[in-house]
């Protein structure tokens, strides 16, 4: 058993991230393809980031836009922050689990298909 588990849990809750954030897990796009899109909006205001994502012709822009809107809603509803003062402080895409499939090929061999997933996280912050 862990010692002082109630005190440790209270300390974790107290030191929890105070900035608005959102996370999307198991998105069925490779993290390399997502990183191309998220590099476009890092450090931008939320209105600029939303406009960039709306007109970016990449498959990853749709889940990233949905995640950005979720983080904005978290900021407005949970932390009562104004949308005008928010910007994208941190955004990153980590690799998720890979689904492994096989395709039959000539002479009884098999071809490995790796369907990659990603976990995307976004953290907003207020401008000073």
C-alpha positions as CSV (number, residue, x, y, z in Angstrom):
1,X,0.0,0.0,0.0
2,X,1.1,3.5,-0.7
3,X,1.7,5.6,2.4
4,X,0.0,9.0,2.8
5,X,-2.1,8.3,-0.3
6,X,-4.8,10.8,0.7
7,X,-2.3,13.6,1.2
8,X,-0.6,12.8,-2.1
9,X,-3.9,12.8,-4.0
10,X,-4.8,16.2,-2.4
11,X,-1.4,17.6,-3.4
12,X,-1.9,16.3,-7.0
13,X,-5.3,17.9,-7.3
14,X,-3.9,21.2,-5.9
15,X,-1.0,21.3,-8.3
16,X,-3.1,20.2,-11.3
17,X,-2.8,22.2,-14.5
18,X,-4.7,25.5,-14.2
19,X,-4.6,26.3,-17.9
20,X,-7.4,25.1,-20.1
21,X,-6.6,22.0,-22.1
22,X,-8.1,19.2,-24.1
23,X,-6.8,15.8,-25.3
24,X,-7.9,13.5,-28.1
25,X,-6.7,10.0,-28.0
26,X,-6.6,7.1,-30.5
27,X,-7.0,9.4,-33.6
28,X,-6.6,7.2,-36.7
29,X,-4.0,9.4,-38.4
30,X,-0.3,9.1,-38.1
31,X,1.4,11.5,-35.7
32,X,3.8,12.6,-38.4
33,X,0.9,13.8,-40.5
34,X,-0.7,15.5,-37.5
35,X,2.5,17.3,-36.6
36,X,2.5,19.1,-40.0
37,X,-0.8,20.7,-39.2
38,X,-0.2,21.5,-35.5
39,X,3.0,23.3,-36.4
40,X,0.9,25.9,-38.3
41,X,-1.1,27.0,-35.2
42,X,1.4,26.8,-32.4
43,X,1.6,30.2,-30.7
44,X,-1.3,31.7,-32.6
45,X,-4.4,33.3,-31.1
46,X,-7.4,30.9,-31.0
47,X,-9.3,32.9,-33.7
48,X,-6.3,32.8,-36.0
49,X,-5.7,29.1,-35.3
50,X,-9.3,28.3,-36.1
51,X,-9.2,30.2,-39.4
52,X,-6.0,28.4,-40.4
53,X,-7.5,25.0,-39.6
54,X,-10.7,25.7,-41.5
55,X,-8.8,26.4,-44.7
56,X,-6.0,23.8,-44.4
57,X,-6.5,21.0,-46.9
58,X,-5.2,18.2,-44.7
59,X,-7.1,15.2,-43.2
60,X,-5.6,16.0,-39.8
61,X,-7.0,19.5,-39.7
62,X,-10.5,18.3,-38.9
63,X,-9.7,16.5,-35.6
64,X,-7.3,19.3,-34.6
65,X,-10.1,21.9,-35.2
66,X,-12.5,19.8,-33.1
67,X,-9.9,19.6,-30.3
68,X,-9.2,23.3,-30.4
69,X,-12.9,24.1,-30.1
70,X,-13.2,21.7,-27.2
71,X,-10.3,23.5,-25.4
72,X,-11.9,26.9,-26.0
73,X,-15.2,25.6,-24.6
74,X,-13.3,24.3,-21.5
75,X,-11.8,27.7,-21.0
76,X,-15.0,29.6,-21.3
77,X,-17.2,27.2,-19.3
78,X,-14.9,25.8,-16.6
79,X,-12.4,28.5,-16.0
80,X,-14.6,31.5,-17.1
81,X,-11.9,32.9,-19.4
82,X,-12.5,35.3,-22.3
83,X,-12.0,33.8,-25.8
84,X,-10.4,37.0,-27.0
85,X,-7.4,36.7,-24.6
86,X,-6.6,33.0,-25.4
87,X,-3.8,31.6,-27.5
88,X,-2.3,28.2,-28.2
89,X,0.5,27.8,-25.7
90,X,1.3,24.2,-26.3
91,X,0.2,21.6,-28.8
92,X,1.7,18.2,-29.4
93,X,1.0,14.9,-31.0
94,X,2.3,11.7,-29.6
95,X,2.2,8.3,-31.2
96,X,-0.6,6.0,-30.1
97,X,-0.8,2.2,-30.5
98,X,-0.4,0.7,-33.9
99,X,-3.0,-1.6,-35.4
100,X,-1.2,-4.4,-37.2
101,X,-2.9,-6.0,-40.3
102,X,-1.7,-8.3,-43.1
103,X,-2.4,-8.4,-46.8
104,X,-1.8,-11.6,-48.8
105,X,0.8,-11.3,-51.5
106,X,2.2,-13.6,-54.2
107,X,3.5,-17.1,-53.5
108,X,1.9,-17.3,-50.1
109,X,3.7,-14.4,-48.5
110,X,2.1,-11.6,-46.5
111,X,2.6,-7.8,-46.5
112,X,2.5,-6.0,-43.1
113,X,0.1,-3.1,-42.9
114,X,0.6,-0.7,-39.9
115,X,-2.4,1.5,-39.2
116,X,-0.9,4.2,-36.9
117,X,-2.8,6.2,-34.3
118,X,-2.0,9.4,-32.4
119,X,-2.8,11.2,-29.2
120,X,-3.2,15.0,-29.6
121,X,-3.0,17.4,-26.7
122,X,-3.6,21.2,-26.7
123,X,-3.0,23.7,-23.9
124,X,-4.3,27.2,-24.1
125,X,-3.2,30.2,-22.1
126,X,-4.1,33.9,-21.6
127,X,-2.2,36.7,-23.2
128,X,-0.6,39.1,-20.7
